[in-house]
Amino acid sequence: VVDLFAEGSRNARVARLVREILDALVDGVAKLIAQSPEARAAENGMTPRQQAELIFATSRGMLMRDVVDLRATSDTVRRERQIELVRRLWRLLFAEAVSH
């Protein structure tokens, strides 16, 4: 993934492909968020698209951190950390709805 992003900075066709894939992923998650009971009850001022973009941006940040992290971290541990991060973001984004 990091190599794709780096190549996208040099190659417009790769950049377009990466953007199209990311947009499709974000669109899918945004649709799931829009359909969720928590999102319908939440008043966080963000659209489902903005919420999905926040989740993906945070996940990409974790990915970049893992790339430069000198400790050997297993794929399983990285996945568990990302899942926990998304769960925490969900609770933050939809705190009002979850507490009702």
ABEGO torsion letter per residue (X at the ends): XAAAAAAAAABAAAAAAAAAAAAAAAAAAAAAAAABAAAAABBAGBBAAAAAAAAAAAAAAAAAAAAABABBBBAAAAAAAAAAAAAAAAAAAAAAAAAX
